[in-house]
């Protein structure tokens, strides 16, 4: 869950960074945001299952 929250915050930081080709792609696709939300949800589900 904390890793998911960290990825969401990292996505916000990437949006504030100067544009480079890799950073522009990450900011445009919101890959870290989506990965963070999915990992957070999986973490909650696994925690409840155990």
PDB file of N, CA, C, O and CB in Angstrom:
ATOM      1  N   UNK A   1       0.825  -1.190   0.000  1.00  0.00           N
ATOM      2  CA  UNK A   1       0.000   0.000   0.000  1.00  0.00           C
ATOM      3  C   UNK A   1       0.871   1.255   0.000  1.00  0.00           C
ATOM      4  O   UNK A   1       0.580   2.218  -0.710  1.00  0.00           O
ATOM      5  CB  UNK A   1      -0.940  -0.003   1.208  1.00  0.00           C
ATOM      6  N   UNK A   2       1.937   1.242   0.797  1.00  0.00           N
ATOM      7  CA  UNK A   2       2.813   2.416   0.851  1.00  0.00           C
ATOM      8  C   UNK A   2       3.581   2.591  -0.452  1.00  0.00           C
ATOM      9  O   UNK A   2       3.867   3.716  -0.861  1.00  0.00           O
ATOM     10  CB  UNK A   2       3.791   2.299   2.022  1.00  0.00           C
ATOM     11  N   UNK A   3       3.915   1.488  -1.100  1.00  0.00           N
ATOM     12  CA  UNK A   3       4.593   1.587  -2.396  1.00  0.00           C
ATOM     13  C   UNK A   3       3.651   2.233  -3.415  1.00  0.00           C
ATOM     14  O   UNK A   3       4.078   3.060  -4.221  1.00  0.00           O
ATOM     15  CB  UNK A   3       5.060   0.181  -2.891  1.00  0.00           C
ATOM     16  N   UNK A   4       2.389   1.859  -3.379  1.00  0.00           N
ATOM     17  CA  UNK A   4       1.404   2.456  -4.275  1.00  0.00           C
ATOM     18  C   UNK A   4       1.260   3.948  -4.050  1.00  0.00           C
ATOM     19  O   UNK A   4       1.196   4.718  -5.008  1.00  0.00           O
ATOM     20  CB  UNK A   4       0.065   1.785  -4.100  1.00  0.00           C
ATOM     21  N   UNK A   5       1.208   4.362  -2.796  1.00  0.00           N
ATOM     22  CA  UNK A   5       1.114   5.790  -2.485  1.00  0.00           C
ATOM     23  C   UNK A   5       2.382   6.520  -2.923  1.00  0.00           C
ATOM     24  O   UNK A   5       2.322   7.652  -3.403  1.00  0.00           O
ATOM     25  CB  UNK A   5       0.872   6.000  -0.978  1.00  0.00           C
ATOM     26  N   UNK A   6       3.523   5.866  -2.754  1.00  0.00           N
ATOM     27  CA  UNK A   6       4.785   6.456  -3.201  1.00  0.00           C
ATOM     28  C   UNK A   6       4.828   6.657  -4.703  1.00  0.00           C
ATOM     29  O   UNK A   6       5.352   7.665  -5.178  1.00  0.00           O
ATOM     30  CB  UNK A   6       5.943   5.589  -2.775  1.00  0.00           C
ATOM     31  N   UNK A   7       4.284   5.710  -5.462  1.00  0.00           N
ATOM     32  CA  UNK A   7       4.249   5.848  -6.917  1.00  0.00           C
ATOM     33  C   UNK A   7       3.323   6.985  -7.352  1.00  0.00           C
ATOM     34  O   UNK A   7       3.608   7.689  -8.321  1.00  0.00           O
ATOM     35  CB  UNK A   7       3.800   4.534  -7.560  1.00  0.00           C
ATOM     36  N   UNK A   8       2.232   7.157  -6.644  1.00  0.00           N
ATOM     37  CA  UNK A   8       1.318   8.264  -6.964  1.00  0.00           C
ATOM     38  C   UNK A   8       2.013   9.599  -6.721  1.00  0.00           C
ATOM     39  O   UNK A   8       1.904  10.513  -7.538  1.00  0.00           O
ATOM     40  CB  UNK A   8       0.017   8.171  -6.117  1.00  0.00           C
ATOM     41  N   UNK A   9       2.724   9.716  -5.607  1.00  0.00           N
ATOM     42  CA  UNK A   9       3.457  10.953  -5.312  1.00  0.00           C
ATOM     43  C   UNK A   9       4.583  11.151  -6.324  1.00  0.00           C
ATOM     44  O   UNK A   9       4.830  12.275  -6.762  1.00  0.00           O
ATOM     45  CB  UNK A   9       4.028  10.923  -3.870  1.00  0.00           C
ATOM     46  N   UNK A  10       5.267  10.068  -6.699  1.00  0.00           N
ATOM     47  CA  UNK A  10       6.331  10.158  -7.686  1.00  0.00           C
ATOM     48  C   UNK A  10       5.794  10.624  -9.039  1.00  0.00           C
ATOM     49  O   UNK A  10       6.482  11.346  -9.762  1.00  0.00           O
ATOM     50  CB  UNK A  10       7.027   8.809  -7.832  1.00  0.00           C
ATOM     51  N   UNK A  11       4.583  10.221  -9.382  1.00  0.00           N
ATOM     52  CA  UNK A  11       3.972  10.679 -10.623  1.00  0.00           C
ATOM     53  C   UNK A  11       3.780  12.199 -10.590  1.00  0.00           C
ATOM     54  O   UNK A  11       3.993  12.873 -11.598  1.00  0.00           O
ATOM     55  CB  UNK A  11       2.621   9.968 -10.856  1.00  0.00           C
ATOM     56  N   UNK A  12       3.380  12.735  -9.440  1.00  0.00           N
ATOM     57  CA  UNK A  12       3.226  14.184  -9.303  1.00  0.00           C
ATOM     58  C   UNK A  12       4.565  14.890  -9.475  1.00  0.00           C
ATOM     59  O   UNK A  12       4.641  15.939 -10.116  1.00  0.00           O
ATOM     60  CB  UNK A  12       2.615  14.534  -7.939  1.00  0.00           C
ATOM     61  N   UNK A  13       5.615  14.319  -8.906  1.00  0.00           N
ATOM     62  CA  UNK A  13       6.950  14.908  -9.027  1.00  0.00           C
ATOM     63  C   UNK A  13       7.430  14.877 -10.467  1.00  0.00           C
ATOM     64  O   UNK A  13       8.042  15.837 -10.934  1.00  0.00           O
ATOM     65  CB  UNK A  13       7.945  14.172  -8.129  1.00  0.00           C
ATOM     66  N   UNK A  14       7.162  13.789 -11.179  1.00  0.00           N
ATOM     67  CA  UNK A  14       7.572  13.668 -12.585  1.00  0.00           C
ATOM     68  C   UNK A  14       6.900  14.745 -13.427  1.00  0.00           C
ATOM     69  O   UNK A  14       7.511  15.278 -14.353  1.00  0.00           O
ATOM     70  CB  UNK A  14       7.225  12.266 -13.139  1.00  0.00           C
ATOM     71  N   UNK A  15       5.651  15.068 -13.112  1.00  0.00           N
ATOM     72  CA  UNK A  15       4.955  16.114 -13.872  1.00  0.00           C
ATOM     73  C   UNK A  15       5.598  17.488 -13.679  1.00  0.00           C
ATOM     74  O   UNK A  15       5.496  18.343 -14.559  1.00  0.00           O
ATOM     75  CB  UNK A  15       3.486  16.172 -13.458  1.00  0.00           C
ATOM     76  N   UNK A  16       6.257  17.711 -12.541  1.00  0.00           N
ATOM     77  CA  UNK A  16       6.881  18.998 -12.267  1.00  0.00           C
ATOM     78  C   UNK A  16       8.299  19.113 -12.825  1.00  0.00           C
ATOM     79  O   UNK A  16       8.848  20.213 -12.882  1.00  0.00           O
ATOM     80  CB  UNK A  16       6.906  19.238 -10.789  1.00  0.00           C
ATOM     81  N   UNK A  17       8.895  18.000 -13.234  1.00  0.00           N
ATOM     82  CA  UNK A  17      10.274  18.007 -13.724  1.00  0.00           C
ATOM     83  C   UNK A  17      10.348  18.589 -15.133  1.00  0.00           C
ATOM     84  O   UNK A  17       9.357  18.593 -15.863  1.00  0.00           O
ATOM     85  CB  UNK A  17      10.857  16.585 -13.709  1.00  0.00           C
ATOM     86  N   UNK A  18      11.523  19.077 -15.507  1.00  0.00           N
ATOM     87  CA  UNK A  18      11.694  19.581 -16.873  1.00  0.00           C
ATOM     88  C   UNK A  18      11.499  18.456 -17.897  1.00  0.00           C
ATOM     89  O   UNK A  18      11.703  17.279 -17.602  1.00  0.00           O
ATOM     90  CB  UNK A  18      13.094  20.217 -17.040  1.00  0.00           C
ATOM     91  N   UNK A  19      11.107  18.846 -19.074  1.00  0.00           N
ATOM     92  CA  UNK A  19      10.776  17.858 -20.098  1.00  0.00           C
ATOM     93  C   UNK A  19      12.018  17.209 -20.690  1.00  0.00           C
ATOM     94  O   UNK A  19      12.910  17.887 -21.201  1.00  0.00           O
ATOM     95  CB  UNK A  19       9.963  18.502 -21.201  1.00  0.00           C
ATOM     96  N   UNK A  20      12.058  15.903 -20.613  1.00  0.00           N
ATOM     97  CA  UNK A  20      12.967  15.090 -21.395  1.00  0.00           C
ATOM     98  C   UNK A  20      12.082  14.042 -22.065  1.00  0.00           C
ATOM     99  O   UNK A  20      10.894  13.945 -21.754  1.00  0.00           O
ATOM    100  CB  UNK A  20      14.123  14.438 -20.502  1.00  0.00           C
ATOM    101  N   UNK A  21      12.633  13.279 -22.955  1.00  0.00           N
ATOM    102  CA  UNK A  21      11.790  12.355 -23.710  1.00  0.00           C
ATOM    103  C   UNK A  21      11.148  11.307 -22.794  1.00  0.00           C
ATOM    104  O   UNK A  21       9.958  11.018 -22.924  1.00  0.00           O
ATOM    105  CB  UNK A  21      12.614  11.664 -24.803  1.00  0.00           C
ATOM    106  N   UNK A  22      11.922  10.744 -21.876  1.00  0.00           N
ATOM    107  CA  UNK A  22      11.379   9.721 -20.982  1.00  0.00           C
ATOM    108  C   UNK A  22      10.388  10.330 -19.992  1.00  0.00           C
ATOM    109  O   UNK A  22       9.335   9.745 -19.737  1.00  0.00           O
ATOM    110  CB  UNK A  22      12.514   9.015 -20.227  1.00  0.00           C
ATOM    111  N   UNK A  23      10.706  11.483 -19.439  1.00  0.00           N
ATOM    112  CA  UNK A  23       9.812  12.116 -18.468  1.00  0.00           C
ATOM    113  C   UNK A  23       8.518  12.574 -19.132  1.00  0.00           C
ATOM    114  O   UNK A  23       7.447  12.506 -18.529  1.00  0.00           O
ATOM    115  CB  UNK A  23      10.508  13.307 -17.797  1.00  0.00           C
ATOM    116  N   UNK A  24       8.618  13.038 -20.367  1.00  0.00           N
ATOM    117  CA  UNK A  24       7.413  13.461 -21.084  1.00  0.00           C
ATOM    118  C   UNK A  24       6.484  12.274 -21.303  1.00  0.00           C
ATOM    119  O   UNK A  24       5.268  12.403 -21.165  1.00  0.00           O
ATOM    120  CB  UNK A  24       7.781  14.108 -22.434  1.00  0.00           C
ATOM    121  N   UNK A  25       7.053  11.115 -21.644  1.00  0.00           N
ATOM    122  CA  UNK A  25       6.235   9.915 -21.864  1.00  0.00           C
ATOM    123  C   UNK A  25       5.572   9.479 -20.554  1.00  0.00           C
ATOM    124  O   UNK A  25       4.389   9.140 -20.541  1.00  0.00           O
ATOM    125  CB  UNK A  25       7.100   8.760 -22.441  1.00  0.00           C
ATOM    126  N   UNK A  26       6.332   9.488 -19.454  1.00  0.00           N
ATOM    127  CA  UNK A  26       5.759   9.103 -18.154  1.00  0.00           C
ATOM    128  C   UNK A  26       4.648  10.058 -17.736  1.00  0.00           C
ATOM    129  O   UNK A  26       3.617   9.623 -17.222  1.00  0.00           O
ATOM    130  CB  UNK A  26       6.851   9.072 -17.074  1.00  0.00           C
ATOM    131  N   UNK A  27       4.852  11.354 -17.952  1.00  0.00           N
ATOM    132  CA  UNK A  27       3.840  12.334 -17.563  1.00  0.00           C
ATOM    133  C   UNK A  27       2.604  12.238 -18.457  1.00  0.00           C
ATOM    134  O   UNK A  27       1.477  12.406 -17.992  1.00  0.00           O
ATOM    135  CB  UNK A  27       4.423  13.750 -17.620  1.00  0.00           C
ATOM    136  N   UNK A  28       2.826  11.967 -19.733  1.00  0.00           N
ATOM    137  CA  UNK A  28       1.696  11.913 -20.672  1.00  0.00           C
ATOM    138  C   UNK A  28       0.831  10.681 -20.424  1.00  0.00           C
ATOM    139  O   UNK A  28      -0.395  10.759 -20.515  1.00  0.00           O
ATOM    140  CB  UNK A  28       2.205  11.911 -22.124  1.00  0.00           C
ATOM    141  N   UNK A  29       1.453   9.548 -20.112  1.00  0.00           N
ATOM    142  CA  UNK A  29       0.692   8.310 -19.933  1.00  0.00           C
ATOM    143  C   UNK A  29       0.217   8.098 -18.504  1.00  0.00           C
ATOM    144  O   UNK A  29      -0.639   7.247 -18.265  1.00  0.00           O
ATOM    145  CB  UNK A  29       1.525   7.136 -20.357  1.00  0.00           C
ATOM    146  N   UNK A  30       0.759   8.859 -17.535  1.00  0.00           N
ATOM    147  CA  UNK A  30       0.440   8.671 -16.117  1.00  0.00           C
ATOM    148  C   UNK A  30       0.669   7.222 -15.680  1.00  0.00           C
ATOM    149  O   UNK A  30      -0.112   6.657 -14.914  1.00  0.00           O
ATOM    150  CB  UNK A  30      -1.013   9.077 -15.843  1.00  0.00           C
ATOM    151  N   UNK A  31       1.749   6.640 -16.182  1.00  0.00           N
ATOM    152  CA  UNK A  31       2.061   5.242 -15.881  1.00  0.00           C
ATOM    153  C   UNK A  31       2.256   5.021 -14.383  1.00  0.00           C
ATOM    154  O   UNK A  31       1.744   4.047 -13.830  1.00  0.00           O
ATOM    155  CB  UNK A  31       3.315   4.805 -16.640  1.00  0.00           C
ATOM    156  N   UNK A  32       2.986   5.908 -13.728  1.00  0.00           N
ATOM    157  CA  UNK A  32       3.242   5.732 -12.297  1.00  0.00           C
ATOM    158  C   UNK A  32       1.968   5.890 -11.483  1.00  0.00           C
ATOM    159  O   UNK A  32       1.788   5.212 -10.472  1.00  0.00           O
ATOM    160  CB  UNK A  32       4.292   6.731 -11.818  1.00  0.00           C
ATOM    161  N   UNK A  33       1.093   6.769 -11.910  1.00  0.00           N
ATOM    162  CA  UNK A  33      -0.184   6.955 -11.215  1.00  0.00           C
ATOM    163  C   UNK A  33      -1.024   5.680 -11.296  1.00  0.00           C
ATOM    164  O   UNK A  33      -1.550   5.209 -10.288  1.00  0.00           O
ATOM    165  CB  UNK A  33      -0.963   8.151 -11.816  1.00  0.00           C
ATOM    166  N   UNK A  34      -1.143   5.134 -12.493  1.00  0.00           N
ATOM    167  CA  UNK A  34      -1.944   3.923 -12.669  1.00  0.00           C
ATOM    168  C   UNK A  34      -1.315   2.734 -11.944  1.00  0.00           C
ATOM    169  O   UNK A  34      -2.023   1.949 -11.314  1.00  0.00           O
ATOM    170  CB  UNK A  34      -2.107   3.603 -14.159  1.00  0.00           C
ATOM    171  N   UNK A  35       0.006   2.596 -12.029  1.00  0.00           N
ATOM    172  CA  UNK A  35       0.680   1.497 -11.331  1.00  0.00           C
ATOM    173  C   UNK A  35       0.509   1.633  -9.823  1.00  0.00           C
ATOM    174  O   UNK A  35       0.314   0.635  -9.129  1.00  0.00           O
ATOM    175  CB  UNK A  35       2.175   1.461 -11.693  1.00  0.00           C
ATOM    176  N   UNK A  36       0.580   2.857  -9.312  1.00  0.00           N
ATOM    177  CA  UNK A  36       0.403   3.078  -7.880  1.00  0.00           C
ATOM    178  C   UNK A  36      -0.985   2.728  -7.398  1.00  0.00           C
ATOM    179  O   UNK A  36      -1.148   2.122  -6.339  1.00  0.00           O
ATOM    180  CB  UNK A  36       0.700   4.501  -7.541  1.00  0.00           C
ATOM    181  N   UNK A  37      -1.986   3.108  -8.171  1.00  0.00           N
ATOM    182  CA  UNK A  37      -3.369   2.797  -7.773  1.00  0.00           C
ATOM    183  C   UNK A  37      -3.608   1.291  -7.802  1.00  0.00           C
ATOM    184  O   UNK A  37      -4.226   0.743  -6.889  1.00  0.00           O
ATOM    185  CB  UNK A  37      -4.380   3.513  -8.701  1.00  0.00           C
ATOM    186  N   UNK A  38      -3.123   0.623  -8.840  1.00  0.00           N
ATOM    187  CA  UNK A  38      -3.314  -0.834  -8.947  1.00  0.00           C
ATOM    188  C   UNK A  38      -2.578  -1.545  -7.818  1.00  0.00           C
ATOM    189  O   UNK A  38      -3.142  -2.439  -7.186  1.00  0.00           O
ATOM    190  CB  UNK A  38      -2.818  -1.357 -10.321  1.00  0.00           C
ATOM    191  N   UNK A  39      -1.330  -1.166  -7.551  1.00  0.00           N
ATOM    192  CA  UNK A  39      -0.579  -1.810  -6.472  1.00  0.00           C
ATOM    193  C   UNK A  39      -1.204  -1.534  -5.107  1.00  0.00           C
ATOM    194  O   UNK A  39      -1.213  -2.410  -4.242  1.00  0.00           O
ATOM    195  CB  UNK A  39       0.872  -1.335  -6.484  1.00  0.00           C
ATOM    196  N   UNK A  40      -1.717  -0.345  -4.910  1.00  0.00           N
ATOM    197  CA  UNK A  40      -2.385  -0.031  -3.652  1.00  0.00           C
ATOM    198  C   UNK A  40      -3.634  -0.881  -3.444  1.00  0.00           C
ATOM    199  O   UNK A  40      -3.868  -1.395  -2.350  1.00  0.00           O
ATOM    200  CB  UNK A  40      -2.751   1.441  -3.608  1.00  0.00           C
ATOM    201  N   UNK A  41      -4.424  -1.024  -4.484  1.00  0.00           N
ATOM    202  CA  UNK A  41      -5.634  -1.851  -4.376  1.00  0.00           C
ATOM    203  C   UNK A  41      -5.291  -3.317  -4.137  1.00  0.00           C
ATOM    204  O   UNK A  41      -5.933  -3.985  -3.327  1.00  0.00           O
ATOM    205  CB  UNK A  41      -6.484  -1.718  -5.644  1.00  0.00           C
ATOM    206  N   UNK A  42      -4.279  -3.815  -4.841  1.00  0.00           N
ATOM    207  CA  UNK A  42      -3.856  -5.207  -4.636  1.00  0.00           C
ATOM    208  C   UNK A  42      -3.342  -5.389  -3.210  1.00  0.00           C
ATOM    209  O   UNK A  42      -3.599  -6.414  -2.579  1.00  0.00           O
ATOM    210  CB  UNK A  42      -2.759  -5.610  -5.663  1.00  0.00           C
ATOM    211  N   UNK A  43      -2.617  -4.392  -2.705  1.00  0.00           N
ATOM    212  CA  UNK A  43      -2.124  -4.472  -1.335  1.00  0.00           C
ATOM    213  C   UNK A  43      -3.249  -4.522  -0.322  1.00  0.00           C
ATOM    214  O   UNK A  43      -3.180  -5.276   0.649  1.00  0.00           O
ATOM    215  CB  UNK A  43      -1.229  -3.300  -1.038  1.00  0.00           C
ATOM    216  N   UNK A  44      -4.279  -3.730  -0.537  1.00  0.00           N
ATOM    217  CA  UNK A  44      -5.435  -3.758   0.372  1.00  0.00           C
ATOM    218  C   UNK A  44      -6.143  -5.111   0.300  1.00  0.00           C
ATOM    219  O   UNK A  44      -6.510  -5.680   1.328  1.00  0.00           O
ATOM    220  CB  UNK A  44      -6.427  -2.620   0.028  1.00  0.00           C
ATOM    221  N   UNK A  45      -6.331  -5.620  -0.913  1.00  0.00           N
ATOM    222  CA  UNK A  45      -7.032  -6.898  -1.070  1.00  0.00           C
ATOM    223  C   UNK A  45      -6.249  -8.052  -0.451  1.00  0.00           C
ATOM    224  O   UNK A  45      -6.829  -8.919   0.203  1.00  0.00           O
ATOM    225  CB  UNK A  45      -7.286  -7.182  -2.550  1.00  0.00           C
ATOM    226  N   UNK A  46      -4.943  -8.063  -0.655  1.00  0.00           N
ATOM    227  CA  UNK A  46      -4.125  -9.136  -0.067  1.00  0.00           C
ATOM    228  C   UNK A  46      -4.103  -9.014   1.453  1.00  0.00           C
ATOM    229  O   UNK A  46      -4.152 -10.018   2.163  1.00  0.00           O
ATOM    230  CB  UNK A  46      -2.680  -9.094  -0.627  1.00  0.00           C
ATOM    231  N   UNK A  47      -4.029  -7.791   1.944  1.00  0.00           N
ATOM    232  CA  UNK A  47      -4.052  -7.590   3.398  1.00  0.00           C
ATOM    233  C   UNK A  47      -5.352  -8.057   4.032  1.00  0.00           C
ATOM    234  O   UNK A  47      -5.347  -8.623   5.125  1.00  0.00           O
ATOM    235  CB  UNK A  47      -3.832  -6.129   3.722  1.00  0.00           C
ATOM    236  N   UNK A  48      -6.448  -7.823   3.358  1.00  0.00           N
ATOM    237  CA  UNK A  48      -7.739  -8.281   3.895  1.00  0.00           C
ATOM    238  C   UNK A  48      -7.890  -9.798   3.784  1.00  0.00           C
ATOM    239  O   UNK A  48      -8.516 -10.428   4.636  1.00  0.00           O
ATOM    240  CB  UNK A  48      -8.894  -7.591   3.159  1.00  0.00           C
ATOM    241  N   UNK A  49      -7.317 -10.375   2.738  1.00  0.00           N
ATOM    242  CA  UNK A  49      -7.432 -11.818   2.547  1.00  0.00           C
ATOM    243  C   UNK A  49      -6.605 -12.586   3.577  1.00  0.00           C
ATOM    244  O   UNK A  49      -6.959 -13.699   3.965  1.00  0.00           O
ATOM    245  CB  UNK A  49      -6.994 -12.200   1.136  1.00  0.00           C
ATOM    246  N   UNK A  50      -5.518 -11.987   4.008  1.00  0.00           N
ATOM    247  CA  UNK A  50      -4.665 -12.691   4.990  1.00  0.00           C
ATOM    248  C   UNK A  50      -5.113 -12.342   6.380  1.00  0.00           C
ATOM    249  O   UNK A  50      -4.535 -12.823   7.354  1.00  0.00           O
ATOM    250  CB  UNK A  50      -3.169 -12.333   4.807  1.00  0.00           C
TER     251      UNK A  50
END
